Structures are given as structure tokens and as C-alpha cells.
Amino acid sequence: MDVVVNKIDKAMSDLDIDRMTRLQASTLLALMRKRIHTEGLASDGRPIGKYSTYYFSKVRPKYGRKEGDKVVLSLTRSMEQGMVLFPIAKGTAIGYATPELFQRAKWQEKRPAYGSRAIFSPTESERLIVEEIGRNYIKEVFGQL
């Protein structure tokens, strides 16, 4: 019995929560960037919205943006480049590099034109991927018993 308890205790101490959450957060960050800034989808899986004819035909092409009228919350790429990982007390989080970008993200979610809905929250499928990464990491550590 002591042997089993010691093995479990060792495996628990080998769990590197920072490493696991860094892996989860970096994967989630990539998924969210693609969904929001390329595919133009909100957290509910529906399109964020549509740009006005003037905006997508006159303003966006000046910045080399040719996605058409789908909202991708990216003009100069500062929003997606400013979405970063940062350490927190018990792991890794996703946030914005500056308070201005954070405020811009909050403002986008409150815009009635976009349905005043969550955009920067993970989707259900993104959450499931993060959970799977955690389970696999734990299995890997405990598999060494």
C-alpha cells in the first residue's frame, strides 16, 4: 500500500500546473485568434456581424483587408497581436497586452450592431479541447507510475 501511495504522491508532485496551463492557454489562444480574427465568429459560433458597405469597400482595403463584409475585428492586426498569454498565480491566462486593447475588446462585445454578445469567451468546442489537453497531460504524468 505504501508503494502505491508513494507513486501517486510522486506523480502529483510531478504535475507541473504552469506547464499544463501554458499548453492549454497557448492552444486556446490560437483557436480564438483564428475564430475571431479570421473566421469572424462569436462565442456562440455565429458570425460576429457584417461591416457596412462603405467600411468594407473603402476603409478596409486601405489596410490590405479583403475579407468582404464579414466582421473579423481586425483592421491593423493590433487586436490579435495584442492577445497574449501571461502568468497568473496558478497557471497561465489569456489577456491583452495593453489596457486600451482590453477596453476595445469589451466595447466590441457590447456593440448592439454585433448583438451585444460574447465574442472573446471560449466556445464549447474550445473548452472541450482545453479539457482534453489537461486530461492528456495528467494521463502522461500518471502513466509514468
N, C-alpha and C positions, 0 to 999 in steps of 0.2 A: 504494500500500500504506500509506504514512504517513497518508493521509487517512482510510482505514478505521480504522486503529489509533487515531488521534486521536478519531474519532467514538465508537468503543467506549469509550475512556478517559473521554471526557466523559460518556457515558451512565452509566458505572459510578460516576463521582463525583456524578452527579445522583440516584443511588439514595439515597433518604432512608430508611434502615432503621428509624429511630424512627417515621416516619410510617407505613410499611408495617406494622410490628408493632403499632402503636396501632390501625390499622384492623382487622387480624386479631384482636387481642385483644378489642376492643370488640364485634365481631360474635360472637365465640365466647362472650363473657360473656353477651350477650343470649340466645343459643341455650341455654346451660347453665342460666341462670336459669329460662327457660321450661320446659325439660325437667325439672329437678329440683323447682322450687318451684310449678309449675302442673300439669304433666303427671304428676309423681310417678314419673319413670323413672330407673333407674340407668344407668351407663355401658354396660351390655350391652343396653340397650333394653327390659329387662323392668321391671315395676313394682317400686318400692323395697320396698313391703310394704303391710300393712294395719294400721290402728290398731285397738286393742281397742274393743269396743262401748261401754264406759264412756267412754273417751277421746274418741271421735269424736261421741258423743251428748251428753256432759255438759261436757267441758272445752273442746273446740274451738269450740262455738257461743258461748261467753262472749267469745271474741275475734273473733266475726263470721266464723269459718271454717266453711264449709258444703260442703266437697269430698266429704263422706261419709267412708268408711273408708280411702280411698287415702292412703298416706303421701306428703306433699309437702314435708316438712322445713321447715315454716313455720307458726309459731303467731303470733308478734308481728311477723313480717316482718324481724326483725333479721338472720337468716341471708342472705336475698337482698339486702338493702340493704347489708350488710357485705361482700359480694363485690364487690371493687373492682379497678380497674386501677392498677398502679404501675410506675414506670420501673425498669429494671434496666440493667446495663452495656451490653448490646447489644440494646435493644428495650424491649418492654412485657410485663408479666406480669399474670396474674390471681391475686389472693390475697384475704386477709381484712383488714379494717380494724383488727382487734384480735387479740391472741394468744388470747383467750377464744373468739372465733368460729372461729379456725383449729383449736383443740383440739376444739371441738364438731363441726366437720366431720369431723375424724379419728375421733372417737368414733362418729359415725353410721356410718361405713364399717366399723367393727369390730363393730358390733352383730350378734350372732347372729340376732336377730329379723329383720334385713334381709338375712341371708345372708352377712354379713361379706365384702362385695364392693365394688368401686369404684363410687362414685356421682359424685364430683366430677372424675373424669377425663373428657376429651372422648370422645365416641362416635366410631366410624369415620366416620360421615357428617359429624360436626362437624369432624373432622380434614381431610376432603376439602374442605370449604368453606374452611377456613383456607388450605389449599394453593392452591386456586383463586384466592383473593384475592391471594396472593403472586404467582402466575403472571401474573394480570391486571395487577397493579401493575408488575411488571418489563416486561411487554409494552408497557405505556403509556409507560414511560420509554424503552425501546429503540425504540419506534415513532416517537419524535421524531428519530431519526437521519436 
